[in-house]
Amino acid sequence: MARFKRLHVLTTMMETKMVPLFYNPDAELVKQVVKACYNGGARVFEFTNRGDFAHEVFAEVNKWCAIECPEMIMGVGSVVDSATAALYIQLGANFIVSPSLNPDMAKVCNRRKVAWLPGCGTLSEVNLAEELGCEIVKIFPGKEVGGPSFVKAIKAPCPWTNIMPSGGVAPTKESIEGWISAGASCVGLGSQLTPKEVIENNDFAFIENKVKEVKAIISGLQ
């Protein structure tokens, strides 16, 4: 069962405006990445469902997080079907993110009052997602779909739409400002926040400092 209410999850996403996302089969390593993001000021974290037995890794990390990082809201991304969404909800996921729009997932998440962020690439998909109860729509892949200009174009006729771009977002002033200024409610930060060499060297201080930098950039925009 989710530790955090859906409204709290969505509000925290829009207040902190950043959602680090990461996957690794090593639960201990994932814990260190989560801790680094937590220490840097992030309060929402997306564990991506990318490998075999990923749900077992998430289960261990989520239990650990409740004790060691009590304010961190843990969710799961790269979920493409309702059965997998249900599995992660049972393991305590506080939100579910998908790279695509699958209406069946809306039923599962809404039934348990768990936030659902489907991936959309057109205004029609965005509108359908909102009809299904989605409060924050994921734009994916952000860069390929059209970048910040796409967000701005969506917001013009639909100013009520909350958008989280993922894919093509860098932890830099230029990138963050571009997305937020275009109207994004928050941004998903992936591989550029956790580069391969940083993970290989266990340089968790790099991740913590990058999150702090992003937080400072966002604070300067408010």
RAPEUR-V67616 format. One record per pair of residues at least 12 apart in sequence whose C-alpha atoms are under 10 Angstrom apart, sorted by the first residue. I is the first residue (numbers start at 1). J is the second residue. Records with the same first field share a line. If there is no record, write none. Layout:
I: J  J
//
This chain:
1: 88  89  90  91  92  93  94  112  114
2: 73  74  75  88  89  90  91  92  93  94  95  112  113  114
3: 66  70  71  73  74  92  93  94
4: 71  72  73  74  92  93  94  95  114
5: 94  95  113  114  115
6: 94  95  110  112  113  114  115  116  135
7: 113  114  115  135
8: 73  94  115
9: 43  44  72  73  74  75  94  95  114  115
10: 44  95  114  115  116  117  135  136  162
12: 42  43  44  72  73  186
13: 42  43  44  45  73  136  164  185  186  187  188
14: 136  162  163  164  184  185  186  187
15: 43  185  186  218  219
16: 41  42  43  44  185  186  187  214  215  218  219
17: 42  43  44  164  176  180  184  185  186  187  188  214  215  218  219
18: 41  42  43  44  45  164  171  176  185  186  187  188  189  211  214  215  218
19: 37  42  43  44  45  46  73  75  164  166  186  187  188  189  190  211
20: 33  34  37  38  42  43  44  45  46  47  166  187  188  189  190  191  193  194  211
21: 33  34  37  44  45  46  47  48  75  76  77  166  188  189  190  191  193  194
22: 34  45  46  47  48  49  50  76  77  189  190  191  193  194
23: 46  47  48  49  50  51  54  57  58  76  77  190  191  194
24: 47  48  49  50  51  54  57  58  199
25: 50  51  52  53  54  55  56  57  58
26: 54  57  61
27: 54  56  57  58  59  60  61  62  64
28: 57  60  61  64
29: 61  199  202  204
30: 47  57  58  60  61  199
31: 57  58  60  61  62  64  65  68  69
32: 61  199  202  203  204  205  207
33: 45  194  199  202  203  204  205  207  208
34: 46  47  61  65  68  69  72  74  204  207  208
35: 65  68  69  72  204  207  208
36: 203  204  205  206  207  208  209  210  211  212
37: 69  72  193  204  205  206  207  208  209  210  211  212
38: 65  68  69  70  71  72  73  208  211  212
39: 69  205  207  208  209  211  212
40: 205  206  207  208  209  210  211  212  213  214  215
41: 72  208  209  211  212  213  214  215  216
42: 71  72  73  208  211  212  214  215
43: 69  70  71  72  73  74
44: 71  72  73  74  75  94  95
45: 72  73  74  75  76  77  94  95  188  189
46: 73  74  75  76  77  78  93  94  95  96  97  188  189  190
47: 61  62  74  75  76  77  78  93  96  97
48: 75  76  77  78  79  96  97  98  190
49: 76  77  78  79  80  84  88  97  98
50: 77  78  79
54: 88
55: 76  84  87  88  91
56: 88  91
58: 74  75  76  88  91  92  93
59: 88  90  91  92  93
60: 91
61: 74
62: 74  75  91  92  93
63: 91  92
73: 93  94  95
74: 92  93  94  95  96
75: 88  89  92  93  94  95  96  97  114  115  116
76: 88  89  92  93  94  95  96  97  98  116
77: 93  95  96  97  98  99  116  117  118
78: 96  97  98  99  100  118  119
79: 96  97  98  99  100  102  105  118
80: 96  97  98  99  100  101  102  104  105  118  119
81: 98  100  101  102  103  104  105  106  108
82: 102  103  104  105  106  107  108  109
83: 104  105  108
84: 96  105
85: 97  98  104  105  106  108  109  114  116
86: 105  108  109  112
89: 108  109  112  114
90: 112
92: 114
93: 114  115
94: 109  113  114  115  116
95: 109  113  114  115  116  117
96: 109  114  115  116  117  118
97: 115  116  117  118  119  137  138
98: 116  117  118  119  120  137  138  140
99: 117  118  119  120  121  138  139  140  141  166
100: 117  118  119  120  121  125  138  139  140  141
101: 117  118  119  120  121  125  126  128  129  137  138
102: 118  119  129  132
103: 118  128  129  132
104: 132
105: 117  118  132
106: 118  129  132  133  134
107: 132  133
109: 133  134
110: 132  133  134
115: 133  134  135  136
116: 129  132  133  134  135  136  137  138
117: 129  130  133  134  135  136  137  138  139  163  164
118: 130  134  135  136  137  138  139  140  164
119: 136  137  138  139  140  141  142  164  165  166
120: 137  138  139  140  141  142  145  163  165
121: 137  138  139  140  141  142  144  145  146  150
122: 139  140  145  150  154
123: 150  151  153  154  155  157  158
125: 137
126: 138  139  154  158  161  162  163
127: 158  161
130: 161  162
134: 161  162
135: 160  161  162  163
136: 161  162  163  164  184  185  186
137: 161  162  163  164  165  184  185
138: 162  163  164  165  166  167  184  186  187  188
139: 151  163  164  165  166  167  184  187  188
140: 164  165  166  167  168
141: 165  166  167  168  169
142: 164  165  166  167  168  169  179  187  188
143: 165  166  167  168  169
144: 167  168
145: 165  167  168
147: 165  166  167  168  169  175  178  179  182
148: 165  169  175  176  177  178  179  180  181  182  183  184
149: 178  179  182  183
150: 165  179  182  183
151: 163  164  165  179  180  181  182  183  184
152: 179  180  181  182  183  184
153: 182  183
154: 182  183
155: 182  183  184
156: 183
159: 183
161: 183  184  185
162: 183  184  185  186
163: 179  180  183  184  185  186  187
164: 179  180  183  184  185  186  187  188
165: 179  180  184  185  186  187  188  189
166: 186  187  188  189  190
167: 187  188  189  190  191  192
168: 187  188  189  190  191  192
169: 187  188  189  190  191  192  193
170: 187  188  189  190  191  192  193  214
171: 187  188  189  190  191  192  193  210  211  213  214  215  217
172: 192  193  210  213  214  217
173: 213  214  216  217  218
174: 217
176: 189  214  215  217  218  221
177: 214  217  218  220  221
180: 218  221  222
181: 221
186: 218
189: 211  214
192: 207  210
193: 206  207  208  209  210  211  214
194: 206  207  210
195: 207
//
